[in-house]
Amino acid sequence: MALDYLTFPEDLDRADHAMIGLHGRNANKYAFFPFVRQMGFLHTRWVLPSATFAGEESDDVRWWYDNDRKDPVELQESRDRIGELIAMQIDDGVPPENVFLVGFSQGAVMSLDTGLRYPERLGGIVALSGYVIHPEHLREERSAANQRIPIFLAHGTRDRVLGIEVGRENNRVLEDMDYDVEYREYDTAHRVSSQETKDIRAFLHRHMYGMSMDDPRKEDEHVVTF
């Protein structure tokens, strides 16, 4: 079954880039919406899916895989569904190198798990407060097309859900596989801080347009001025 998702903005005249935003455990497609509104990129479609599996208490509480089991079958199902969303953007005219994966917590896990296996070169991966799941499998199954994909990793030093040592190990694992990683730590808990948001925006802007700026909203024709 295809993932339920929303797109933002709904009335986009054209999409030069596509961002697929993957929420964390026990959330849904609306969780990423406040973050997305802070990005402000023009001609950019955000695709925000609800995760593959529903919690017992509510269909609105979704997860990409069971945290305890980390079942490869569940991971493959979620990976396939996310891959379908990527393919939809490409079929709609967005070049694969202009498709980015942005995920938080379990969504960060799936961004890395899916993006590094994807057979066509994507634009980049933003993985926030997550980790590499089953790195021994990834090492065997990763795609040569995305060996040089830019990756932004971020983790909070006060994260009590996934401690900072998880973020540091995440960085070590990816660097050991020779990926191009930009790793940042922030004085925050299991959340996305305001400085982190600014750095994400700069990272995406740099790899969307090849333009390095400390604040991409300033004097820039590609973003909305708020």
SVG drawing of the C-alpha trace seen along z (x, -y; Angstrom):
<svg xmlns="http://www.w3.org/2000/svg" viewBox="-7 -41 44 51">
<polyline fill="none" stroke="black" stroke-width="0.4" points="0.0,0.0 1.3,-3.4 2.1,-5.9 -0.4,-8.6 1.2,-12.0 0.7,-15.7 2.6,-18.2 3.6,-21.7 2.9,-24.1 -0.2,-22.7 -0.4,-25.2 3.3,-25.1 3.6,-26.4 6.7,-24.3 9.0,-22.0 12.7,-22.3 13.5,-20.4 11.7,-17.9 12.3,-17.3 10.9,-14.2 10.4,-14.8 10.3,-11.7 8.9,-12.1 10.0,-10.3 8.3,-7.4 4.7,-7.9 4.0,-10.9 2.4,-11.4 2.7,-13.5 1.8,-16.7 4.8,-16.6 7.3,-18.0 5.0,-20.9 6.3,-23.6 9.9,-22.8 9.1,-22.9 7.6,-26.3 10.9,-27.7 12.8,-26.6 11.3,-29.0 12.8,-27.6 11.0,-28.7 10.0,-26.2 10.5,-23.4 8.0,-20.7 7.9,-19.1 6.5,-15.6 5.5,-14.7 4.4,-11.0 2.9,-9.3 5.0,-6.3 4.2,-2.7 2.8,-1.2 0.1,-2.3 0.1,-2.1 -2.6,-0.1 -4.1,-3.1 -4.6,-5.3 -4.1,-5.2 -2.6,-8.7 0.3,-7.4 2.8,-5.9 6.2,-4.3 8.6,-3.1 9.8,0.0 9.5,1.5 12.2,0.0 12.9,3.3 12.8,5.8 14.4,3.7 12.9,6.2 14.6,6.3 11.3,7.1 9.6,4.0 12.6,1.9 12.4,3.2 8.7,2.4 9.3,-1.2 12.3,-1.5 10.2,-0.4 7.4,-2.9 9.9,-5.8 11.5,-4.7 8.2,-4.9 7.8,-8.5 11.3,-9.3 10.4,-7.7 7.1,-9.7 9.1,-13.0 11.4,-11.8 8.5,-10.8 7.0,-14.2 10.1,-15.8 12.3,-16.5 15.9,-15.3 17.0,-12.6 20.0,-14.8 17.4,-17.4 15.6,-15.1 16.6,-15.3 15.7,-13.2 15.2,-15.0 14.4,-12.9 14.2,-13.1 14.8,-10.2 13.3,-7.1 12.8,-9.3 16.6,-10.0 17.2,-6.3 15.1,-5.7 16.6,-8.7 20.0,-7.0 18.7,-3.5 16.8,-4.4 19.0,-7.1 22.3,-5.2 20.7,-2.3 18.9,-4.2 20.1,-3.3 20.2,-6.8 22.2,-9.7 20.1,-11.9 20.8,-15.5 21.5,-14.9 20.5,-13.5 19.7,-15.4 19.6,-12.9 18.7,-14.5 19.0,-12.7 19.1,-9.2 21.5,-6.4 22.6,-3.9 20.5,-0.7 22.1,2.6 25.3,1.1 26.6,4.5 23.7,4.8 24.1,1.3 27.8,2.0 26.8,4.9 23.7,3.3 24.7,-0.4 24.5,-2.0 27.6,-3.1 25.5,-5.9 25.2,-7.6 28.7,-6.9 29.5,-10.7 26.1,-12.0 26.4,-14.9 25.1,-14.0 24.2,-16.4 24.1,-14.7 23.0,-16.5 22.5,-15.4 21.7,-17.1 24.2,-16.8 21.2,-16.6 19.3,-14.0 18.0,-11.4 16.1,-9.4 19.2,-8.6 22.2,-9.9 25.0,-11.9 27.2,-8.8 24.7,-7.5 25.2,-10.5 28.9,-10.3 28.9,-6.6 26.6,-7.3 29.2,-9.8 32.0,-7.3 30.1,-4.5 29.4,-6.6 32.9,-8.1 34.3,-4.5 32.3,-3.7 33.9,-6.8 30.8,-8.9 31.0,-12.7 29.5,-13.7 29.0,-17.1 28.4,-16.4 27.1,-18.9 26.2,-18.8 23.8,-21.2 23.0,-22.1 19.5,-20.6 17.5,-17.5 15.7,-15.1 14.5,-18.0 15.6,-20.4 17.0,-23.6 16.8,-27.1 20.5,-27.1 20.2,-23.6 17.4,-24.7 19.5,-27.6 22.4,-25.2 20.1,-22.7 18.8,-25.5 22.3,-26.6 23.4,-23.0 20.4,-22.4 20.8,-25.7 24.5,-25.0 23.7,-21.6 20.6,-22.8 22.3,-25.9 26.0,-25.5 26.0,-28.7 27.5,-28.9 25.8,-31.4 25.6,-31.7 21.9,-32.7 20.4,-31.8 17.4,-34.0 19.5,-37.2 19.7,-38.8 18.9,-35.5 16.4,-34.9 15.8,-31.3 14.1,-31.7 11.2,-33.6 12.0,-36.6 10.0,-36.3"/>
</svg>
